[in-house]
């Protein structure tokens, strides 16, 4: 396909190019475009019809998008930029050098530039930063016919035409009507007559993850973003929030692995960047693990009296860590999607302790059988089995409570990663084990 495009570009035949592109979606075309040589990319955009070129460019990485816009003629650059959705323009301007962004800003119309500046001033990862101003708004006093005329006039530049956002005299959001409702209503009907209930919206300072939760809860294809005075700022469409959900899930997975989340795709990070992202947590966990060594040293005499106890140390601390990791991973995800809240702590605690009890009994039986196979005494086997039971329950208790507390304190619960919870449970698990051994085996 790339070779076929190259031949068409050499001929600079627009009709041949359109016939070829008609077989693909804009995203697929953008992928092919990124694999062309730079001069070929410029030729492609120049001979491609402006509406299609605009749609294709929105799928490119900001760096490549800037290179293309910077090298084509100023008039064409201005036309493309002013046709792009505002969220794409904001992302582009924030991703490149400020001097480069300043050059591109000059190509925007005064009205569009003012809107872009407003969106850029919102905090990162908020609904305001994610919003687009490319929506259809109508006045509450308009009739259905006036609204339809307005849709025909401005609809080509809107992200979606499924919803029309009805505004009051000061630009405040008072309701939302669907295009279907407008089409089915009588011509002279006023919009205020077909409004139903309070509009569902998100505020500009709401975190993007919360906005995504609201959108998914109500199954909308877009959700309005408003200021504190209910003044309409823009909308967030479902495709943008799918990206947010993907980013947030990726970040949580990386944190659960005991690493700082990557800011860019894996292969765009240098080895030095990967090192910096991981070394901090490794050092913290290394220091934390030191207390496990201290526990072993404290019980050195106990181990010297029953050396067989050492056989089961890796097994027990591994079981406790694995139990904690399972619980933390489950709860972090449940918190992320809103299935669990801080008020559910006692319910979660009871559920996880009960689960831990059954898991502990099962693991205790398995450990007892393992001790029998190793040929150790029944007393030591009993110590290991009972210790496994209590360690699993203890790990379940800690892992059930900690994510909820951190979430309440507005700290990302994903930092209670698998390695972190494993380190925390290791030392305490050893204390349980050796205390149980001293009691049952009557050691000093």
N, C-alpha and C positions, 0 to 999 in steps of 0.2 A: 504493500500500500504506500509506503514511504517513497519507493522508487516511482510509483505511478504519479504521486503528487509532484515529485521533482520534475518529471517530464512535462506535466501540465504547466508548472510555474515557468519553465523555460520558454514555453510557447506564449505564456501570459494570456491564455484564453479563458475569459471569465465564465463563458457558458460551459466549457469542458470542466472547469473547476466546480461549478454548481451541480452539474450532473454527477460528478464524483462524490461531492459532499452530501448529496441528498440521501445517500445510503447510511449515513452515520448521525449519531447524536452529537450535540455541541461538546460534551465532555470528551467523547472519543476523538473528535477533531482537535481539541486542545491538546490532548495527549500526543497526537501525531505532530502537531505544530511544534511542540517542545523538542522534538527529535530532529527537526530540520536545522540546516545551517542558518546563521543569523541573517544573511542577505535573503535567503529563501523565505524566512519568517516575515521579513518586511514586505517582500513581494506578495506573499500570501495575503497579508492584511490589506494591502493597498488595492488588490484586484477583487477582494471579497466584498460583497455588499455590506454596507455599514451596519444594518441591524444584526446580521449574522456575525459579523466581525466583533461587534460589541459583546454579544452573548458568548462567543468563544473565548475572548480575552478574559472574561470574568472567572474562568476556570484555571487560569495560569497562576503560577507562583508570583508573588509581588516583585521579586527581583527581575524575572524575565519580562513581566508586564511593563515594568519601568523602562527596560532596555528598548523594547519595541516602541513605546510611546515617545521615548526621548529621541529616537532616530527617524521617525516618520515626519512629514511636513507638519508645521505648527497648526495649520488650519484643520487637518485631519485629526491631529492629537486632541484638539479642543472639541471637535465634534464627537469623538469616541468617548472622551472623559465625561462630557455632559450627558451622554446617553447611558452611562454605566449606573448601576444601582448604588445608592449612597453607602451601603455597608461595604461594598467592594472598594469604593474610592477611599473610605476611611481606613480600611485595612491596608491598602496600598500606601497611603501617605504615612501611616504609622510604622510601616515596615522598612522604609527606605531612609536614607540620610536626610536630616532636616533641610539642607540646601537643595537636595533633589525634590523634596516635597514642596518647597517654596516655589520652584519652577513650575511644577504641575498645577499648583493652586492657581497660578496666574491664568491658566487656560479655562478655569471654571467661570461660569456666569456669576455675576454678583450675588444673585439670590441663592444659587446653589452653593456657592462658596460659604455664605453665611450659615446655611444649614449644616454643611460639612464641618465647619468650625465648632458649631454647637455640639455635634455628636462626638468630636474628637476630645472635647473637654470633659466628658464623663469618665469616671474611673474605669480602668481595665476590668474585664470580666463581669461587667454589669450589663443590665438590660439596655441602658442608655447607649453604651458603646456599641452594642450589637444591633441596634435599631436601624431601620432604613426609612427614609422619608418618602419613598416611592409608593404611596398608597392613595386611595380615592376617598376624599372627604366630601361631605355634603352638609348644607345648613339645615337645621331642624325645621325651618319654615318653608323649605322647598316642597314642591309637589313631586310625585313619582315621575311625571314627565320631565321635569327639570333635572331630576337626578339622572335619568336615563340619557338625556342630552349631554350631561356632564361626563358620564361614563364613556360615551362615544368620543368625546373630545380629548380626554386625558388618559383613557384606559390603556392605550398602547404603551405608555411609559410607566405603568404601575406594576409592582411585583405580582399582585394578584387582583383579580376583579370580582372574586367570589363575595367579598365583604365590602360594604360601604360604611364608612365611619361617620356617624352623625354628630355634628358639633354645635355647641351653643354659640351665643353672640360673642363670647370672649375666647373662643377656640377650645373650650372645655369639651371633653368627650361625654355625650349624654346617652349614646346608644349605638347599636350596631344592627344593620339590616343586611340580609343576604340579597344577592342579585336575583335569586329565585323569588323572594318575597316582593321585590320591586316589580318584576315582570308580571307576576300574577295579580298585583293590586290594580285597582281602577286608576285611570289616568289622572284624575283630579285629586286623588288621595294625598294628604300631606304625610311626610315621613314620620312626624310625631304620632300619627294615628296607628302606625304599624310597629312602633317600638315596643318591645316586651322585656320587662325586667331590667335589672341593673347590668350594665356591661361588665364583662370580666376583663380585667387589665392588670398590668404589672407596672411598678414604679421604676423610674430611671435608675435608682440606686440599688434595686434588687439584684442579687447575685444571679449570674446567667444560669447556674444549675437550678435555682429555685424557679426561674422563669420557664425553664425547660419542663420542670415538674408540673407547673400550672398548665402549660400547653398540652402535655400528654394526658393530664387528668381529664381535661374537657374535650379532647380529641378535635381541637381546632387545627386549621391549616395555617393560621396566623393569629397573633395576639397583639393588641395595642399596648404601647408604652406611653405612660402619662407622667407629668410632673406632679409635685405634691398638691398643686392647686387643680389637679385633674386636666390641665391643659395638655392636649394631644401633642406628643413628640414624634412618634413614628410607630412602626410595627416591626415585629420579629416574625419571620416566616418559619415554617416547619423545617425547611432544608437547612437553615442556619442553626436551629436548635438541635438537629440531628448531629451536626458537627460538634456542637457543645457537649452533647451526651457522650459522643465518641472520645472527645478530648478529656472529659472529666473521668470517664471509666479508665482510659489509658493512664492518667495521672494516678488514680487510686491503685491500679495494678503495680505501677512502678514503686509507689510508696510502700505497698504491702510487701514488696520484695526487699525492702531495706535500702532504698536508693532515692535520691532526689529526682523528681520527674524531669524528663528531657524537654527542652523548650522547642526542639525541632525534630523532624523524623530521624530515625536511628542513623542512617548513613550520612546525614548532614552534620552529625556531631563528630568532632575530632576525637582522637584517642585521649588527648589532654582534657577535653570537655567531659568525656565519660569518666576519666579518673577523678576529676573534681566533684562530679555528681555522686560518686560512690564512697570516696575516701572518708568523708565526714562521718557518715553513719558507721562505717567499718571501725573507725577509731573509737567512737562512742560505745559501740557494742563490745569492742575489745576491752575497754576499761570496765564496762559493766560485767563482763565475763570474769574479771579478776576476782570478784567476790565469790564466784563458784570455787575458784582455787583456794580461797581463804577458808571456805566451808570444809573442803576436803582436808586441808591442813589441820583445822580445828578437831576433826574427827580421826586424825591419824592413829591415835591409840586404839580407837574402836576397830579400825581397819586391820591393825596389826594383830588384834586378838581373833578376828574372824576374816581372814584374807578372802574367803569366798564371797564376802559382801561386795568386793570390788568387781566381781564378774557382771553384776547387774546394774552398775552405775550408768553406763551409756544407754542401756535399755530403758531405764526408768526416766532419766532426764529427757531422752528422745520422745518417749510416750507423752510426757507432760507438755513438752514444747509443741508436739504435733496436735495435741488436743486443743491447746490454746490458739494455735494458728487457724485451725478449723473454725473455732467459735468466732474469732476476730474477723476472719474473712466473711463469714456469713452475716455478722452484725453490721460491718462497715457497708456492705452492699445494701442491706435492709435500710440503714440510715440514709444512704444516698438516694434511694428511690422513695423515701417517705413511708416505708412500711412500719418503721419503729421510731418512736420518739422518746425523749427523756422521761416523760410521764409514765412510760411503759417499763421503767427499770425493774420494779419488783416482779412484774409479770415475766419479763425476760429472765430475771435472776432465777425464779422458780423453775422456769422451763429448762434453762441451761443446767442448773444443778441436778434436776431430775434426769436429764439426758446424760449428764456426767456420771450419775450414780449407775445407770445401766451400762454405760461404756466402761466404767471403772470395774464393775463386777465381772464383765466379760474379759477385760484385759487381765484382771487378777487371776482368773481361772487359767488363761493362756500362759501367764507368767509362772504360775504354780506348776503347770505341766512342763514348761521349759526348765524349771529348777530340778524337776524330777529327772529329766533327760541328762542334765549335767551331773547328776549324782550327788548333789548337796543334801545336807540334812533337812528333814521335814520342817524343823524350826526356822531355818533360814528361808526355805521356800515359803513358809507362812508369812514371814516378815516381808519378803519381796512382794507377795501377792497383796497383802493388806496395804503396803506402801503404794503399790500401783493404783489401788482403789482410791486412796486419799489424794494422791498426786493428781489423778485425772479430775477428781471433783474440785480440787483447789484450782487447777488450771482453768476449768470451766467457770468457776466463780470470778476469778480475776479478769478473764477475757470477756465475760458478760457485762461487767460493770465499767471497766475502763473506757471503752469506746463511747458509751453513753455520757459519761462524765465529761470527756474531752469535747464531745459534740455540744454539750450544754455550755461549755466554756468558750465555744466558737473556735476551737482548735480542731483541725482536720483529723478525724479519728483514724484515718488511714496511716498516720504516723505510728500507730500501735501495730507495727508491721509484724510479719511472721518472725523474723529474726529478733525483733525487740521483745515480743512476748515470750519467745523461747528462752532468751537470756534471763528474763525476769523470773520465769518458772524454774529454771535450772537450779539456782541456788536454794530457793525455798523448797524445791522438791527433794534435794539432798538432805536438808535439815529434817524434813518429814521422815525420810528413809532411815537416817542414822538414829534419830530419836526413837523410832519404832524398834530398831534393832537393839538399842540399849535397854528398852523396856522388856521386850519379849525374851531376849537372850541374856538379860541381866549382866550386861557388860559395863565396864567403868567408863 
